[in-house]
Amino acid sequence: MPLPTKTLREVAAELGMPEAEIRAMIDMGKIRAVFKKGTHVIAPDEIIKIKRQRKTLPESAVKSPPVVSAPIAKPGPPKKKTPPPSMFGT
């Protein structure tokens, strides 16, 4: 006897994911689903596959420690401009 399938909405609730993300995974061919009675239904083995994929995060999804920057120095008072030396020595 086959295991019962779950609707897209049920899978989204179980995994805590938006339905749109699961639908995108179906469209990209990352998981299999069957369109039945106007909605996608997903087999239990595909749900396990999604869970396994979500456990291993890509490096881009791992949060890096916050970057601490040095304080910005305020500019001092403007310097007086001295005229360039004269060619005639005056």
PDB file of N, CA, C and O in Angstrom:
ATOM      1  N   MET A   1       0.847  -1.180   0.000  1.00  0.00           N
ATOM      2  CA  MET A   1       0.000   0.000   0.000  1.00  0.00           C
ATOM      3  C   MET A   1       0.895   1.248   0.000  1.00  0.00           C
ATOM      4  O   MET A   1       1.780   1.361   0.848  1.00  0.00           O
ATOM      5  N   PRO A   2       0.683   2.182  -0.931  1.00  0.00           N
ATOM      6  CA  PRO A   2       1.538   3.372  -0.988  1.00  0.00           C
ATOM      7  C   PRO A   2       1.270   4.309   0.192  1.00  0.00           C
ATOM      8  O   PRO A   2       0.175   4.356   0.751  1.00  0.00           O
ATOM      9  N   LEU A   3       2.309   5.040   0.535  1.00  0.00           N
ATOM     10  CA  LEU A   3       2.168   6.015   1.615  1.00  0.00           C
ATOM     11  C   LEU A   3       1.334   7.201   1.136  1.00  0.00           C
ATOM     12  O   LEU A   3       1.366   7.546  -0.045  1.00  0.00           O
ATOM     13  N   PRO A   4       0.588   7.823   2.045  1.00  0.00           N
ATOM     14  CA  PRO A   4      -0.269   8.936   1.624  1.00  0.00           C
ATOM     15  C   PRO A   4       0.557  10.158   1.220  1.00  0.00           C
ATOM     16  O   PRO A   4       1.568  10.483   1.844  1.00  0.00           O
ATOM     17  N   THR A   5       0.100  10.819   0.167  1.00  0.00           N
ATOM     18  CA  THR A   5       0.767  12.034  -0.294  1.00  0.00           C
ATOM     19  C   THR A   5       0.185  13.237   0.448  1.00  0.00           C
ATOM     20  O   THR A   5      -0.889  13.165   1.045  1.00  0.00           O
ATOM     21  N   LYS A   6       0.923  14.338   0.390  1.00  0.00           N
ATOM     22  CA  LYS A   6       0.467  15.564   1.053  1.00  0.00           C
ATOM     23  C   LYS A   6       0.366  16.674   0.024  1.00  0.00           C
ATOM     24  O   LYS A   6       1.103  16.705  -0.962  1.00  0.00           O
ATOM     25  N   THR A   7      -0.561  17.580   0.276  1.00  0.00           N
ATOM     26  CA  THR A   7      -0.724  18.715  -0.628  1.00  0.00           C
ATOM     27  C   THR A   7       0.406  19.710  -0.409  1.00  0.00           C
ATOM     28  O   THR A   7       1.133  19.651   0.582  1.00  0.00           O
ATOM     29  N   LEU A   8       0.530  20.612  -1.352  1.00  0.00           N
ATOM     30  CA  LEU A   8       1.555  21.655  -1.272  1.00  0.00           C
ATOM     31  C   LEU A   8       1.398  22.472   0.009  1.00  0.00           C
ATOM     32  O   LEU A   8       2.385  22.799   0.668  1.00  0.00           O
ATOM     33  N   ARG A   9       0.168  22.797   0.354  1.00  0.00           N
ATOM     34  CA  ARG A   9      -0.109  23.573   1.569  1.00  0.00           C
ATOM     35  C   ARG A   9       0.300  22.799   2.827  1.00  0.00           C
ATOM     36  O   ARG A   9       0.872  23.382   3.748  1.00  0.00           O
ATOM     37  N   GLU A  10       0.017  21.502   2.875  1.00  0.00           N
ATOM     38  CA  GLU A  10       0.388  20.679   4.035  1.00  0.00           C
ATOM     39  C   GLU A  10       1.907  20.580   4.177  1.00  0.00           C
ATOM     40  O   GLU A  10       2.440  20.658   5.284  1.00  0.00           O
ATOM     41  N   VAL A  11       2.598  20.410   3.050  1.00  0.00           N
ATOM     42  CA  VAL A  11       4.062  20.318   3.078  1.00  0.00           C
ATOM     43  C   VAL A  11       4.665  21.641   3.538  1.00  0.00           C
ATOM     44  O   VAL A  11       5.607  21.657   4.330  1.00  0.00           O
ATOM     45  N   ALA A  12       4.125  22.743   3.042  1.00  0.00           N
ATOM     46  CA  ALA A  12       4.623  24.066   3.433  1.00  0.00           C
ATOM     47  C   ALA A  12       4.446  24.281   4.934  1.00  0.00           C
ATOM     48  O   ALA A  12       5.339  24.815   5.593  1.00  0.00           O
ATOM     49  N   ALA A  13       3.310  23.872   5.474  1.00  0.00           N
ATOM     50  CA  ALA A  13       3.069  24.019   6.915  1.00  0.00           C
ATOM     51  C   ALA A  13       4.000  23.120   7.721  1.00  0.00           C
ATOM     52  O   ALA A  13       4.512  23.532   8.762  1.00  0.00           O
ATOM     53  N   GLU A  14       4.222  21.901   7.249  1.00  0.00           N
ATOM     54  CA  GLU A  14       5.087  20.954   7.959  1.00  0.00           C
ATOM     55  C   GLU A  14       6.541  21.427   7.988  1.00  0.00           C
ATOM     56  O   GLU A  14       7.228  21.292   9.001  1.00  0.00           O
ATOM     57  N   LEU A  15       6.999  21.982   6.866  1.00  0.00           N
ATOM     58  CA  LEU A  15       8.400  22.383   6.767  1.00  0.00           C
ATOM     59  C   LEU A  15       8.645  23.834   7.192  1.00  0.00           C
ATOM     60  O   LEU A  15       9.793  24.237   7.375  1.00  0.00           O
ATOM     61  N   GLY A  16       7.584  24.614   7.347  1.00  0.00           N
ATOM     62  CA  GLY A  16       7.744  26.016   7.706  1.00  0.00           C
ATOM     63  C   GLY A  16       8.327  26.833   6.570  1.00  0.00           C
ATOM     64  O   GLY A  16       9.099  27.765   6.794  1.00  0.00           O
ATOM     65  N   MET A  17       7.957  26.483   5.359  1.00  0.00           N
ATOM     66  CA  MET A  17       8.454  27.158   4.157  1.00  0.00           C
ATOM     67  C   MET A  17       7.272  27.790   3.429  1.00  0.00           C
ATOM     68  O   MET A  17       6.142  27.319   3.558  1.00  0.00           O
ATOM     69  N   PRO A  18       7.523  28.847   2.670  1.00  0.00           N
ATOM     70  CA  PRO A  18       6.438  29.393   1.847  1.00  0.00           C
ATOM     71  C   PRO A  18       6.085  28.436   0.705  1.00  0.00           C
ATOM     72  O   PRO A  18       6.948  27.743   0.166  1.00  0.00           O
ATOM     73  N   GLU A  19       4.815  28.416   0.355  1.00  0.00           N
ATOM     74  CA  GLU A  19       4.374  27.554  -0.743  1.00  0.00           C
ATOM     75  C   GLU A  19       5.089  27.916  -2.043  1.00  0.00           C
ATOM     76  O   GLU A  19       5.400  27.039  -2.849  1.00  0.00           O
ATOM     77  N   ALA A  20       5.347  29.192  -2.243  1.00  0.00           N
ATOM     78  CA  ALA A  20       6.000  29.648  -3.470  1.00  0.00           C
ATOM     79  C   ALA A  20       7.392  29.044  -3.616  1.00  0.00           C
ATOM     80  O   ALA A  20       7.819  28.731  -4.728  1.00  0.00           O
ATOM     81  N   GLU A  21       8.102  28.877  -2.501  1.00  0.00           N
ATOM     82  CA  GLU A  21       9.448  28.291  -2.557  1.00  0.00           C
ATOM     83  C   GLU A  21       9.381  26.820  -2.960  1.00  0.00           C
ATOM     84  O   GLU A  21      10.205  26.347  -3.742  1.00  0.00           O
ATOM     85  N   ILE A  22       8.404  26.108  -2.426  1.00  0.00           N
ATOM     86  CA  ILE A  22       8.251  24.694  -2.772  1.00  0.00           C
ATOM     87  C   ILE A  22       7.823  24.569  -4.235  1.00  0.00           C
ATOM     88  O   ILE A  22       8.298  23.691  -4.955  1.00  0.00           O
ATOM     89  N   ARG A  23       6.922  25.454  -4.665  1.00  0.00           N
ATOM     90  CA  ARG A  23       6.470  25.441  -6.056  1.00  0.00           C
ATOM     91  C   ARG A  23       7.648  25.721  -6.995  1.00  0.00           C
ATOM     92  O   ARG A  23       7.748  25.120  -8.064  1.00  0.00           O
ATOM     93  N   ALA A  24       8.531  26.627  -6.597  1.00  0.00           N
ATOM     94  CA  ALA A  24       9.715  26.918  -7.413  1.00  0.00           C
ATOM     95  C   ALA A  24      10.620  25.700  -7.501  1.00  0.00           C
ATOM     96  O   ALA A  24      11.187  25.425  -8.559  1.00  0.00           O
ATOM     97  N   MET A  25      10.761  24.962  -6.393  1.00  0.00           N
ATOM     98  CA  MET A  25      11.583  23.748  -6.405  1.00  0.00           C
ATOM     99  C   MET A  25      10.985  22.703  -7.354  1.00  0.00           C
ATOM    100  O   MET A  25      11.713  21.973  -8.026  1.00  0.00           O
ATOM    101  N   ILE A  26       9.658  22.642  -7.399  1.00  0.00           N
ATOM    102  CA  ILE A  26       8.985  21.714  -8.317  1.00  0.00           C
ATOM    103  C   ILE A  26       9.243  22.148  -9.762  1.00  0.00           C
ATOM    104  O   ILE A  26       9.561  21.324 -10.619  1.00  0.00           O
ATOM    105  N   ASP A  27       9.102  23.451 -10.021  1.00  0.00           N
ATOM    106  CA  ASP A  27       9.303  23.970 -11.381  1.00  0.00           C
ATOM    107  C   ASP A  27      10.735  23.755 -11.863  1.00  0.00           C
ATOM    108  O   ASP A  27      10.958  23.509 -13.049  1.00  0.00           O
ATOM    109  N   MET A  28      11.711  23.845 -10.950  1.00  0.00           N
ATOM    110  CA  MET A  28      13.112  23.647 -11.325  1.00  0.00           C
ATOM    111  C   MET A  28      13.480  22.172 -11.431  1.00  0.00           C
ATOM    112  O   MET A  28      14.573  21.843 -11.890  1.00  0.00           O
ATOM    113  N   GLY A  29      12.585  21.280 -11.014  1.00  0.00           N
ATOM    114  CA  GLY A  29      12.843  19.856 -11.093  1.00  0.00           C
ATOM    115  C   GLY A  29      13.650  19.310  -9.921  1.00  0.00           C
ATOM    116  O   GLY A  29      14.161  18.192  -9.988  1.00  0.00           O
ATOM    117  N   LYS A  30      13.770  20.088  -8.851  1.00  0.00           N
ATOM    118  CA  LYS A  30      14.525  19.622  -7.688  1.00  0.00           C
ATOM    119  C   LYS A  30      13.744  18.589  -6.886  1.00  0.00           C
ATOM    120  O   LYS A  30      14.335  17.709  -6.260  1.00  0.00           O
ATOM    121  N   ILE A  31      12.416  18.694  -6.903  1.00  0.00           N
ATOM    122  CA  ILE A  31      11.573  17.692  -6.257  1.00  0.00           C
ATOM    123  C   ILE A  31      10.437  17.321  -7.208  1.00  0.00           C
ATOM    124  O   ILE A  31      10.053  18.104  -8.077  1.00  0.00           O
ATOM    125  N   ARG A  32       9.911  16.112  -7.024  1.00  0.00           N
ATOM    126  CA  ARG A  32       8.832  15.625  -7.860  1.00  0.00           C
ATOM    127  C   ARG A  32       7.495  15.864  -7.178  1.00  0.00           C
ATOM    128  O   ARG A  32       7.373  15.754  -5.958  1.00  0.00           O
ATOM    129  N   ALA A  33       6.498  16.192  -7.987  1.00  0.00           N
ATOM    130  CA  ALA A  33       5.138  16.354  -7.489  1.00  0.00           C
ATOM    131  C   ALA A  33       4.176  15.964  -8.609  1.00  0.00           C
ATOM    132  O   ALA A  33       4.524  15.986  -9.789  1.00  0.00           O
ATOM    133  N   VAL A  34       2.973  15.610  -8.210  1.00  0.00           N
ATOM    134  CA  VAL A  34       1.937  15.243  -9.161  1.00  0.00           C
ATOM    135  C   VAL A  34       0.819  16.269  -9.020  1.00  0.00           C
ATOM    136  O   VAL A  34       0.448  16.647  -7.909  1.00  0.00           O
ATOM    137  N   PHE A  35       0.291  16.712 -10.145  1.00  0.00           N
ATOM    138  CA  PHE A  35      -0.813  17.670 -10.122  1.00  0.00           C
ATOM    139  C   PHE A  35      -2.106  16.861 -10.095  1.00  0.00           C
ATOM    140  O   PHE A  35      -2.468  16.209 -11.074  1.00  0.00           O
ATOM    141  N   LYS A  36      -2.795  16.915  -8.954  1.00  0.00           N
ATOM    142  CA  LYS A  36      -3.985  16.100  -8.772  1.00  0.00           C
ATOM    143  C   LYS A  36      -5.105  16.960  -8.191  1.00  0.00           C
ATOM    144  O   LYS A  36      -4.910  17.628  -7.176  1.00  0.00           O
ATOM    145  N   LYS A  37      -6.255  16.946  -8.819  1.00  0.00           N
ATOM    146  CA  LYS A  37      -7.432  17.698  -8.367  1.00  0.00           C
ATOM    147  C   LYS A  37      -7.125  19.184  -8.183  1.00  0.00           C
ATOM    148  O   LYS A  37      -7.590  19.802  -7.225  1.00  0.00           O
ATOM    149  N   GLY A  38      -6.349  19.749  -9.092  1.00  0.00           N
ATOM    150  CA  GLY A  38      -6.095  21.182  -9.069  1.00  0.00           C
ATOM    151  C   GLY A  38      -4.994  21.641  -8.132  1.00  0.00           C
ATOM    152  O   GLY A  38      -4.799  22.845  -7.965  1.00  0.00           O
ATOM    153  N   THR A  39      -4.272  20.724  -7.519  1.00  0.00           N
ATOM    154  CA  THR A  39      -3.171  21.108  -6.636  1.00  0.00           C
ATOM    155  C   THR A  39      -2.029  20.102  -6.754  1.00  0.00           C
ATOM    156  O   THR A  39      -2.230  18.964  -7.179  1.00  0.00           O
ATOM    157  N   HIS A  40      -0.858  20.525  -6.382  1.00  0.00           N
ATOM    158  CA  HIS A  40       0.286  19.616  -6.377  1.00  0.00           C
ATOM    159  C   HIS A  40       0.224  18.734  -5.138  1.00  0.00           C
ATOM    160  O   HIS A  40      -0.090  19.209  -4.046  1.00  0.00           O
ATOM    161  N   VAL A  41       0.518  17.467  -5.305  1.00  0.00           N
ATOM    162  CA  VAL A  41       0.656  16.561  -4.164  1.00  0.00           C
ATOM    163  C   VAL A  41       2.074  15.991  -4.211  1.00  0.00           C
ATOM    164  O   VAL A  41       2.622  15.712  -5.278  1.00  0.00           O
ATOM    165  N   ILE A  42       2.640  15.831  -3.030  1.00  0.00           N
ATOM    166  CA  ILE A  42       4.035  15.431  -2.917  1.00  0.00           C
ATOM    167  C   ILE A  42       4.126  14.164  -2.081  1.00  0.00           C
ATOM    168  O   ILE A  42       3.463  14.028  -1.053  1.00  0.00           O
ATOM    169  N   ALA A  43       4.957  13.243  -2.544  1.00  0.00           N
ATOM    170  CA  ALA A  43       5.144  11.967  -1.854  1.00  0.00           C
ATOM    171  C   ALA A  43       6.016  12.157  -0.611  1.00  0.00           C
ATOM    172  O   ALA A  43       6.822  13.087  -0.561  1.00  0.00           O
ATOM    173  N   PRO A  44       5.863  11.289   0.389  1.00  0.00           N
ATOM    174  CA  PRO A  44       6.652  11.410   1.623  1.00  0.00           C
ATOM    175  C   PRO A  44       8.160  11.356   1.403  1.00  0.00           C
ATOM    176  O   PRO A  44       8.906  12.030   2.114  1.00  0.00           O
ATOM    177  N   ASP A  45       8.628  10.563   0.425  1.00  0.00           N
ATOM    178  CA  ASP A  45      10.074  10.498   0.192  1.00  0.00           C
ATOM    179  C   ASP A  45      10.617  11.823  -0.332  1.00  0.00           C
ATOM    180  O   ASP A  45      11.772  12.164  -0.073  1.00  0.00           O
ATOM    181  N   GLU A  46       9.800  12.570  -1.062  1.00  0.00           N
ATOM    182  CA  GLU A  46      10.219  13.891  -1.545  1.00  0.00           C
ATOM    183  C   GLU A  46      10.260  14.898  -0.390  1.00  0.00           C
ATOM    184  O   GLU A  46      11.106  15.793  -0.380  1.00  0.00           O
ATOM    185  N   ILE A  47       9.365  14.758   0.566  1.00  0.00           N
ATOM    186  CA  ILE A  47       9.362  15.632   1.747  1.00  0.00           C
ATOM    187  C   ILE A  47      10.643  15.403   2.547  1.00  0.00           C
ATOM    188  O   ILE A  47      11.261  16.354   3.026  1.00  0.00           O
ATOM    189  N   ILE A  48      11.033  14.144   2.687  1.00  0.00           N
ATOM    190  CA  ILE A  48      12.281  13.816   3.391  1.00  0.00           C
ATOM    191  C   ILE A  48      13.467  14.402   2.636  1.00  0.00           C
ATOM    192  O   ILE A  48      14.418  14.886   3.248  1.00  0.00           O
ATOM    193  N   LYS A  49      13.411  14.359   1.315  1.00  0.00           N
ATOM    194  CA  LYS A  49      14.476  14.923   0.481  1.00  0.00           C
ATOM    195  C   LYS A  49      14.610  16.434   0.728  1.00  0.00           C
ATOM    196  O   LYS A  49      15.723  16.950   0.830  1.00  0.00           O
ATOM    197  N   ILE A  50      13.484  17.134   0.822  1.00  0.00           N
ATOM    198  CA  ILE A  50      13.512  18.576   1.097  1.00  0.00           C
ATOM    199  C   ILE A  50      14.125  18.828   2.468  1.00  0.00           C
ATOM    200  O   ILE A  50      14.956  19.724   2.620  1.00  0.00           O
ATOM    201  N   LYS A  51      13.727  18.053   3.458  1.00  0.00           N
ATOM    202  CA  LYS A  51      14.274  18.220   4.816  1.00  0.00           C
ATOM    203  C   LYS A  51      15.784  18.027   4.817  1.00  0.00           C
ATOM    204  O   LYS A  51      16.509  18.781   5.466  1.00  0.00           O
ATOM    205  N   ARG A  52      16.255  17.028   4.098  1.00  0.00           N
ATOM    206  CA  ARG A  52      17.685  16.752   4.029  1.00  0.00           C
ATOM    207  C   ARG A  52      18.432  17.906   3.349  1.00  0.00           C
ATOM    208  O   ARG A  52      19.516  18.291   3.786  1.00  0.00           O
ATOM    209  N   GLN A  53      17.857  18.444   2.298  1.00  0.00           N
ATOM    210  CA  GLN A  53      18.477  19.560   1.594  1.00  0.00           C
ATOM    211  C   GLN A  53      18.544  20.802   2.470  1.00  0.00           C
ATOM    212  O   GLN A  53      19.512  21.560   2.400  1.00  0.00           O
ATOM    213  N   ARG A  54      17.538  21.013   3.282  1.00  0.00           N
ATOM    214  CA  ARG A  54      17.500  22.208   4.128  1.00  0.00           C
ATOM    215  C   ARG A  54      18.468  22.110   5.304  1.00  0.00           C
ATOM    216  O   ARG A  54      18.854  23.136   5.864  1.00  0.00           O
ATOM    217  N   LYS A  55      18.868  20.902   5.687  1.00  0.00           N
ATOM    218  CA  LYS A  55      19.829  20.751   6.790  1.00  0.00           C
ATOM    219  C   LYS A  55      21.210  21.216   6.379  1.00  0.00           C
ATOM    220  O   LYS A  55      21.954  21.747   7.204  1.00  0.00           O
ATOM    221  N   THR A  56      21.565  21.028   5.122  1.00  0.00           N
ATOM    222  CA  THR A  56      22.876  21.452   4.640  1.00  0.00           C
ATOM    223  C   THR A  56      22.719  22.786   3.942  1.00  0.00           C
ATOM    224  O   THR A  56      22.210  22.854   2.823  1.00  0.00           O
ATOM    225  N   LEU A  57      23.153  23.838   4.596  1.00  0.00           N
ATOM    226  CA  LEU A  57      23.025  25.175   4.045  1.00  0.00           C
ATOM    227  C   LEU A  57      24.231  25.520   3.191  1.00  0.00           C
ATOM    228  O   LEU A  57      25.350  25.137   3.534  1.00  0.00           O
ATOM    229  N   PRO A  58      24.035  26.228   2.095  1.00  0.00           N
ATOM    230  CA  PRO A  58      25.180  26.685   1.325  1.00  0.00           C
ATOM    231  C   PRO A  58      25.937  27.759   2.094  1.00  0.00           C
ATOM    232  O   PRO A  58      25.387  28.376   3.006  1.00  0.00           O
ATOM    233  N   GLU A  59      27.187  27.983   1.732  1.00  0.00           N
ATOM    234  CA  GLU A  59      28.001  28.962   2.444  1.00  0.00           C
ATOM    235  C   GLU A  59      27.380  30.346   2.408  1.00  0.00           C
ATOM    236  O   GLU A  59      27.533  31.117   3.355  1.00  0.00           O
ATOM    237  N   SER A  60      26.686  30.669   1.335  1.00  0.00           N
ATOM    238  CA  SER A  60      26.087  31.995   1.224  1.00  0.00           C
ATOM    239  C   SER A  60      24.957  32.200   2.223  1.00  0.00           C
ATOM    240  O   SER A  60      24.619  33.338   2.550  1.00  0.00           O
ATOM    241  N   ALA A  61      24.364  31.103   2.714  1.00  0.00           N
ATOM    242  CA  ALA A  61      23.263  31.230   3.661  1.00  0.00           C
ATOM    243  C   ALA A  61      23.749  31.293   5.103  1.00  0.00           C
ATOM    244  O   ALA A  61      22.985  31.674   5.989  1.00  0.00           O
ATOM    245  N   VAL A  62      24.990  30.930   5.353  1.00  0.00           N
ATOM    246  CA  VAL A  62      25.528  30.947   6.708  1.00  0.00           C
ATOM    247  C   VAL A  62      25.867  32.386   7.064  1.00  0.00           C
ATOM    248  O   VAL A  62      26.543  33.087   6.311  1.00  0.00           O
ATOM    249  N   LYS A  63      25.386  32.809   8.220  1.00  0.00           N
ATOM    250  CA  LYS A  63      25.633  34.182   8.635  1.00  0.00           C
ATOM    251  C   LYS A  63      27.075  34.342   9.095  1.00  0.00           C
ATOM    252  O   LYS A  63      27.595  33.528   9.859  1.00  0.00           O
ATOM    253  N   SER A  64      27.697  35.388   8.623  1.00  0.00           N
ATOM    254  CA  SER A  64      29.067  35.672   9.035  1.00  0.00           C
ATOM    255  C   SER A  64      29.035  36.601  10.241  1.00  0.00           C
ATOM    256  O   SER A  64      28.045  37.299  10.458  1.00  0.00           O
ATOM    257  N   PRO A  65      30.118  36.617  11.036  1.00  0.00           N
ATOM    258  CA  PRO A  65      30.126  37.496  12.198  1.00  0.00           C
ATOM    259  C   PRO A  65      30.073  38.956  11.752  1.00  0.00           C
ATOM    260  O   PRO A  65      30.530  39.291  10.659  1.00  0.00           O
ATOM    261  N   PRO A  66      29.517  39.822  12.596  1.00  0.00           N
ATOM    262  CA  PRO A  66      29.412  41.224  12.201  1.00  0.00           C
ATOM    263  C   PRO A  66      30.784  41.865  12.032  1.00  0.00           C
ATOM    264  O   PRO A  66      31.734  41.547  12.748  1.00  0.00           O
ATOM    265  N   VAL A  67      30.860  42.757  11.084  1.00  0.00           N
ATOM    266  CA  VAL A  67      32.106  43.458  10.795  1.00  0.00           C
ATOM    267  C   VAL A  67      32.184  44.690  11.696  1.00  0.00           C
ATOM    268  O   VAL A  67      31.266  45.509  11.729  1.00  0.00           O
ATOM    269  N   VAL A  68      33.295  44.805  12.423  1.00  0.00           N
ATOM    270  CA  VAL A  68      33.494  45.952  13.294  1.00  0.00           C
ATOM    271  C   VAL A  68      34.420  46.917  12.570  1.00  0.00           C
ATOM    272  O   VAL A  68      35.540  46.564  12.200  1.00  0.00           O
ATOM    273  N   SER A  69      33.939  48.134  12.374  1.00  0.00           N
ATOM    274  CA  SER A  69      34.761  49.097  11.660  1.00  0.00           C
ATOM    275  C   SER A  69      35.363  50.099  12.639  1.00  0.00           C
ATOM    276  O   SER A  69      34.831  50.324  13.726  1.00  0.00           O
ATOM    277  N   ALA A  70      36.460  50.684  12.243  1.00  0.00           N
ATOM    278  CA  ALA A  70      37.126  51.689  13.073  1.00  0.00           C
ATOM    279  C   ALA A  70      36.282  52.957  13.072  1.00  0.00           C
ATOM    280  O   ALA A  70      35.587  53.232  12.094  1.00  0.00           O
ATOM    281  N   PRO A  71      36.331  53.736  14.154  1.00  0.00           N
ATOM    282  CA  PRO A  71      35.556  54.970  14.175  1.00  0.00           C
ATOM    283  C   PRO A  71      36.060  55.933  13.097  1.00  0.00           C
ATOM    284  O   PRO A  71      37.250  55.979  12.786  1.00  0.00           O
ATOM    285  N   ILE A  72      35.149  56.675  12.554  1.00  0.00           N
ATOM    286  CA  ILE A  72      35.495  57.625  11.496  1.00  0.00           C
ATOM    287  C   ILE A  72      36.051  58.890  12.137  1.00  0.00           C
ATOM    288  O   ILE A  72      35.430  59.465  13.030  1.00  0.00           O
ATOM    289  N   ALA A  73      37.229  59.322  11.677  1.00  0.00           N
ATOM    290  CA  ALA A  73      37.862  60.526  12.223  1.00  0.00           C
ATOM    291  C   ALA A  73      37.198  61.753  11.633  1.00  0.00           C
ATOM    292  O   ALA A  73      36.906  61.806  10.439  1.00  0.00           O
ATOM    293  N   LYS A  74      36.963  62.738  12.486  1.00  0.00           N
ATOM    294  CA  LYS A  74      36.365  63.984  12.022  1.00  0.00           C
ATOM    295  C   LYS A  74      37.467  64.856  11.437  1.00  0.00           C
ATOM    296  O   LYS A  74      38.581  64.894  11.959  1.00  0.00           O
ATOM    297  N   PRO A  75      37.158  65.542  10.375  1.00  0.00           N
ATOM    298  CA  PRO A  75      38.180  66.412   9.797  1.00  0.00           C
ATOM    299  C   PRO A  75      38.456  67.603  10.719  1.00  0.00           C
ATOM    300  O   PRO A  75      37.549  68.120  11.372  1.00  0.00           O
ATOM    301  N   GLY A  76      39.716  68.026  10.761  1.00  0.00           N
ATOM    302  CA  GLY A  76      40.107  69.157  11.595  1.00  0.00           C
ATOM    303  C   GLY A  76      39.776  70.472  10.915  1.00  0.00           C
ATOM    304  O   GLY A  76      39.159  70.486   9.850  1.00  0.00           O
ATOM    305  N   PRO A  77      40.181  71.571  11.524  1.00  0.00           N
ATOM    306  CA  PRO A  77      39.906  72.868  10.903  1.00  0.00           C
ATOM    307  C   PRO A  77      40.680  72.986   9.590  1.00  0.00           C
ATOM    308  O   PRO A  77      41.745  72.388   9.439  1.00  0.00           O
ATOM    309  N   PRO A  78      40.154  73.741   8.663  1.00  0.00           N
ATOM    310  CA  PRO A  78      40.839  73.861   7.366  1.00  0.00           C
ATOM    311  C   PRO A  78      42.186  74.562   7.537  1.00  0.00           C
ATOM    312  O   PRO A  78      42.329  75.490   8.333  1.00  0.00           O
ATOM    313  N   LYS A  79      43.152  74.098   6.779  1.00  0.00           N
ATOM    314  CA  LYS A  79      44.492  74.674   6.841  1.00  0.00           C
ATOM    315  C   LYS A  79      44.547  75.926   5.979  1.00  0.00           C
ATOM    316  O   LYS A  79      43.865  76.028   4.959  1.00  0.00           O
ATOM    317  N   LYS A  80      45.379  76.887   6.412  1.00  0.00           N
ATOM    318  CA  LYS A  80      45.539  78.108   5.628  1.00  0.00           C
ATOM    319  C   LYS A  80      46.408  77.794   4.424  1.00  0.00           C
ATOM    320  O   LYS A  80      47.418  77.097   4.517  1.00  0.00           O
ATOM    321  N   LYS A  81      45.987  78.323   3.312  1.00  0.00           N
ATOM    322  CA  LYS A  81      46.764  78.110   2.097  1.00  0.00           C
ATOM    323  C   LYS A  81      47.819  79.215   1.992  1.00  0.00           C
ATOM    324  O   LYS A  81      47.509  80.400   2.113  1.00  0.00           O
ATOM    325  N   THR A  82      49.046  78.812   1.768  1.00  0.00           N
ATOM    326  CA  THR A  82      50.114  79.783   1.561  1.00  0.00           C
ATOM    327  C   THR A  82      50.317  79.949   0.055  1.00  0.00           C
ATOM    328  O   THR A  82      50.275  78.974  -0.696  1.00  0.00           O
ATOM    329  N   PRO A  83      50.532  81.165  -0.370  1.00  0.00           N
ATOM    330  CA  PRO A  83      50.723  81.360  -1.806  1.00  0.00           C
ATOM    331  C   PRO A  83      52.018  80.716  -2.246  1.00  0.00           C
ATOM    332  O   PRO A  83      52.964  80.629  -1.463  1.00  0.00           O
ATOM    333  N   PRO A  84      52.076  80.267  -3.473  1.00  0.00           N
ATOM    334  CA  PRO A  84      53.289  79.636  -3.968  1.00  0.00           C
ATOM    335  C   PRO A  84      54.416  80.672  -4.028  1.00  0.00           C
ATOM    336  O   PRO A  84      54.161  81.863  -4.203  1.00  0.00           O
ATOM    337  N   PRO A  85      55.645  80.219  -3.885  1.00  0.00           N
ATOM    338  CA  PRO A  85      56.744  81.165  -3.927  1.00  0.00           C
ATOM    339  C   PRO A  85      56.806  81.881  -5.280  1.00  0.00           C
ATOM    340  O   PRO A  85      56.526  81.309  -6.333  1.00  0.00           O
ATOM    341  N   SER A  86      57.178  83.129  -5.201  1.00  0.00           N
ATOM    342  CA  SER A  86      57.227  83.946  -6.407  1.00  0.00           C
ATOM    343  C   SER A  86      58.499  83.670  -7.191  1.00  0.00           C
ATOM    344  O   SER A  86      59.539  83.372  -6.604  1.00  0.00           O
ATOM    345  N   MET A  87      58.426  83.762  -8.459  1.00  0.00           N
ATOM    346  CA  MET A  87      59.584  83.544  -9.312  1.00  0.00           C
ATOM    347  C   MET A  87      60.559  84.734  -9.238  1.00  0.00           C
ATOM    348  O   MET A  87      61.743  84.598  -9.546  1.00  0.00           O
ATOM    349  N   PHE A  88      60.049  85.873  -8.835  1.00  0.00           N
ATOM    350  CA  PHE A  88      60.891  87.075  -8.830  1.00  0.00           C
ATOM    351  C   PHE A  88      61.501  87.342  -7.467  1.00  0.00           C
ATOM    352  O   PHE A  88      62.232  88.321  -7.319  1.00  0.00           O
ATOM    353  N   GLY A  89      61.240  86.532  -6.485  1.00  0.00           N
ATOM    354  CA  GLY A  89      61.834  86.671  -5.165  1.00  0.00           C
ATOM    355  C   GLY A  89      61.250  87.822  -4.367  1.00  0.00           C
ATOM    356  O   GLY A  89      61.921  88.328  -3.467  1.00  0.00           O
ATOM    357  N   THR A  90      60.087  88.238  -4.640  1.00  0.00           N
ATOM    358  CA  THR A  90      59.495  89.341  -3.882  1.00  0.00           C
ATOM    359  C   THR A  90      58.634  88.884  -2.782  1.00  0.00           C
ATOM    360  O   THR A  90      58.069  89.704  -2.059  1.00  0.00           O
TER     361      THR A  90
END
